[in-house]
């Protein structure tokens, strides 16, 4: 496949990731610091909406395997965009909890449907493992650029972080329109649905019956939850442990820029030593880098910047290697979207569990954003729990490295 086609496919990843970051990272801070909702209520709402969103993913995957993936992708972008606008512009006359639930469901369901169609379309486009790895790398590379923009743009648009978030929405809309136009005009061969005769439950059972896929999911669960806790609490850690809230955007940008720079490194290393071994090296790098955050305190944001660089480089592998493995497995069975539907359900479960456990846990120990409380429990939840889970993921990946070293 020509490089231009790979880049055109990957471009849509930029606005999709630009919109996803505020949904999963900034929403708790936005609604708590705006005094709209308390942390406990936020935690339950995020848990409930993310679980509802996750449950829909296998159904989306089953449907997408039976229709035109680009057409389904186009339709899914509409509720994603409208929900994103509503999410950061709550109406004063509507109960904040109801507004958050409604806008989150529209935004996340639209995003989920779009991502499954987009990911599985890439799996269909690539005829060989190395091509799918390039397509995945392009998608995630552009996505990380989008995340960097979403991280730093609010602080550039306004000194008030909350106002900056509201303004960044109006940058997102033209980005999405242009990228969708470029990507969806990509000419592709027609691929007939290979599983049209299978019902939903039969298709679900066949996917879950794939032993290699189940092992990959086991690694992904441990590794994904390890990443989800810091993602949920990053803003709180920077503000209340490091005392560096104005540096939040810069640190996030540095983290995701490092991840973007790491993508070609992990793609190359995967081609050289195999994807499981490359992923193991990335996990080791993440553990070594992130362990340093446990000893940081007020004013230590320059040292935390080094943590962001190391863990960001490792994140490039988390975004690229497992997704390319899923694409290979799904394409081999003729049901790429179904494989990604279940995969994305697990990813949402990881985030939902992190939000549903971490935020109420912090509230239980009297931590409140910007009001002091108990920062030690924040350090424990942000650093120590993820490190233990990352070690579990590394052990599982080492144990199953040989069956996961397949190629299509």
N, C-alpha and C positions, 0 to 999 in steps of 0.2 A: 504494500500500500504506500502511495506517495506521501511524503512528509506533509504537504499542504492539506491533504485529506485528513491526516491524523490531527493536525492542528485545528482544522475547521470543526472536527468532531469534538475536540477538547474544549473549545472556546465557551460553549454553553455552561461548562462547569464553573466558570467565573461568577456569573450572577447568581447561579443556584447556591453556591457556597457563600456569596456575599449576603444573601438573604437568610441562609441557615444559621450563621454565627449569632446574630442578635436573638434569634428564636431560642437557641439553646444556652446562650451564655449571658446575654444582657437582660432578658425578661425578668428574672428574679430581682436583680438590682434595680431595674427601672420601676417595677411596681412596689418594691419595698421602700426605696428612697423617696418615691413620690407620695408615700404615706397612703397608698391606695389599698394595700393588703399587708397583713402580717406574714411572717415567715412560715408559720404553721399552715395557714390557709393556702399560701403560695405552694408549699410543698405538696399538699393534697391535690390541688388543682393540676399542678405539673404532672404528678404521678398518674392521675386519672386520665387527663387528655393524652398523655404520651402512651399510656397503655391502650386506649381506644385507637389511637393512630397506629400503634404497632400491630394490633389485631387485624387491621385492614390490609396490612402489607401482603400476606399470603394470597388474599383474594385479588388484590391488584395484580400480583404476579401471574396468577392463573388466568385472569382476563387478558392481560397484555400478551401472553403467549398465543392468543387467538385472534389478535387484531394487528393492524399496522402500528408498529411501535412509534414511528415519528408522529403519526396522527394522534395517538393517545397522549404522547408527550405534549403536543400543542394544546390539547384540551386541558390537561392538568395544570399548565402554567397559569391559567386564568384565576382559579380560586387561590392559588399560591400567592399571586401578586396582590389581589384584593385583600386577602387576609393579612398580608404583611403590612399594608398601609394601615388597616384598622388596628392592628396590634399595638402600634406605638402612637396612636392618636385616639385614646379612649374618650368616649363621649361623657360629658359631665352629668347628663341626666340618666345615664344607665348604670346600674350596679356594677362596680369594677370587677367583681367575681364573674358575673354573667358575661360581661364584655370580653374578659380574658378567655373564658372557656370558648365562646363563639369564634373569636378571631383566631385563637390558637388552633381550633379544629379545622377551620377553613384553610389556614396557612399550612399546617403540618400535613393534612391529608393531601392537599394539592402538591406539596413538596414531595411527599412520599411516592405518590403516583408518578410524578415527573421523574424522580430519580430512578425508580425501578425500570421505567420505560427507557430511560437514557442509558443506564448501566447495561441492561440486557441487549439493547440495540448495538452497543459497542461489542458485546460478546458475539453477536451475529456477524458484525462487520469483519472481525478478525478471523481468518481461516486457520491460523496456526498460533501456537502458544506465544511465540515472540512478538507477533503482531498484536495480540490481545494485551500483552504486557505493555507495549508502546501506547496503545489506545488508553489503557488504564492510567499509565503515567501521564499522558497528555491531559486527560480529564481531571486527575487529581492535582497535577501541576497548576493548571489554570484555576482549579478550585482553591488552591492555597493562595494564589494571587488575589482572588476574590476575598478570601478571609483576611488577608493583610489589609486590603482596602477597607473592609468593614471594621477592622480593629482601629485603624488610625484616623479614618475619615471623621467620625463624630467629634474628636478633639480638634481637628482642623477647621471644622465648620462652626464651632461655638466653644466658648470657654466653659459653658454649662454642659456637662456630659449628657443630661437628659434631653436638653434642647438639641444637642448635636445628633443624638439618635433619631429624633423626629425629622431633622433636616436630611439625614442620610437616606431616608426612604425615597426622597425625590431624586436622588442620584441612582438608586437601584432600578427604578422603572425604565429609564432609557437604556441602561446597561442590559437589562433583560431583553428588551425588544430587539436591540441590535444583534446581540449574541444569538438569540433564537432564530432570527432571520438568516444569519450566516450558517449556522449549524444545520437547520432544517432544510436548507437548499442543497445539502450534500446529496449527491446522486448515489443511490445504493441499489443493488440488485434485490428483487423481490424474493422474500424468504417465506415459503409456505409453512403455516403452523403444523408442527409435527405431532401435536398432542391434542388435536381438536376433539377427538372422540373421548378423551378422559374427563370424568367428572372432577369436581374440585377435591373431594376427599380422597379419591383414588390417586390424583396427581400429587396431593400432599403426602400421602403414604409412600408413594414411589420415591419422592425426593428425600424424605426422612429415612427411607430404607437404604440410602447410599451410605455405606459404612465410612468411606473416606470423608464424605461431607460431614457426617456426625462428628468425626474426630476434629475436623477443621473448626466446626462450630464450638466444640469444647474449648479449644485454645482461644477462640475469639471471645467467648464469654468471659473468661478470666482476664484476658488482656483488655477487653473493652470496658469492663467495670473499673479496672485499674486506671483507665484514661478518663472515664466519665466523672469520677469524684473530683479530680482537679479541674476539669472543664466547668463543673457546676460551681466550684468555690474559688476560682481564680480571682475574680474581681474582689471578693471579700478578703482573700489572703493579701493581695497587693495593698489594699486600702488600710486594713486594720492590723496586720502583722508587720508589713514593711513600712506602713505610713507613707505610701507613695501613690495615692490615688491619681494625681495628675500624670503619672507615668504608665497608667494602665494600658492605654492605647499603644504606646511605644513598645512596651514589653510584649503585648500580644502580637503586634506586628513583627517583632524580632523572632518570636517563637514560630509563627507561621511562615515567615520568610525563610527561616532555617529549614523548616519542613519542605518547602518548595525546592530549595537548593539540594536537599537530600534525595528528592525523587529520582533524578537521573543517576545518582550514585547507587541507589538500591536496585534500580532497573539493571544497571551494568553488572553489579555484584551478583544479582540473581541469575543473570545469564552465564556468569562465570562459575559460581559454586553451587547454584541451585537455590530455589526460593526459600525452602525451610531453613537452610544454614544462614542465608542472608538475614532472614527474619530473626533468628536467634542472636546474631551479632547486634541487631538493632535493639532488641530487648535488653541485652547486657549494657549497651550504651545508655539507654533510658534509665536503668537502675543506678548506674554510676553517676549520672548527671543529677537525677532527681533527689538522691539521698542527701545532697548538700543543702537542700531547702529546709531540712528539719532544724538546722542550727541558726537560721537567719532571724533577724529581728528588725526593729525600727531603723531605717536609714540604710539597710543592706541591699537596696534595689540594684546597685551595680553588680553585686555578686549573683543576685537572682537573674540578672540578664544572661550570665554565663550558663545558669541552669536552663534558661529558656532556649539558648542556642543548642546545647547538647540534647535535651529532650525533644526539641523541635526537629533536629536532624533524624532522630530515631522515629519520630512520628511519620516522616516521609515513607518509611517502610510499612508502618501499620496501615497507611492509606492505600498503598500500591500493591503489595505482595498478596495479602489475603483475597482482595477483590479479583485479582487476575486468576487466582486458584478457583474461585467460585465461577468465573466466566468459563474457564476450561471445563469444569465439571458439568455446568449447565448446558453448554454447547454439545458436549459429548452425549447427553441424554435428550437433546432437542427441546429443552424446556428452560432456557436461560432465565427468563423472567420469573418463573416459579422458584428457581434457586435463589435469585436475588430478593424475591419477596420474603422468603423465610429468613434470609440473611439480614435484611433490613429490620425485620421484626426483632431479631436478637439484638441488633444495634440499638433500637428504640428501648428495648427492655433494659439494656445496660444503663442508658441515660435516665429512664424512669426510676429505676432502682436507686441510682445515685441521688437524684433529686428527692425522691420520697423518703430516703433514709437520712441523707446528710443534713438537709434543712431542718426537719423536725428535731434531729439529734442536737444540732447547734442551739435551737430554741429551748430544748429541754435543759441544756447546761447554761442557760441564761446568756447566751451570746446573741447580740443584736447588732446589725451592721451600723457602723459609725458611732456606737454607744459603748464601746469597751466590752465589758462582760467577762468572758472566759476565753481569751485568745489561744490558750493551750489546747483546748478541744478542737479549735479550728486547725491548728498545726497537725494534730493527730489525724484528723479526718482528711486533710488536704495532702499529707505526705506519707504517714506511716501505713495507713490502710492500703493506699494504692501500691506501695512498694511490696507489701506482702502478696497482693494479688498478682502483680507482675512476675514475681518469683514463681508462683503457681503456674502461670501461663508458660513460663520458660521451661519448667519441668515437663509439662504436657507436650510442648512442641518438640523437645528433645526426645521424648519417648516415642512420638509418632512421626519423627522426621522422615523415615524411609517411605511409608505409604503416601505422605504428602509431597514427595519429590517427583510425582508423575508429570508427564507432558502429553499434550494433545497434538 
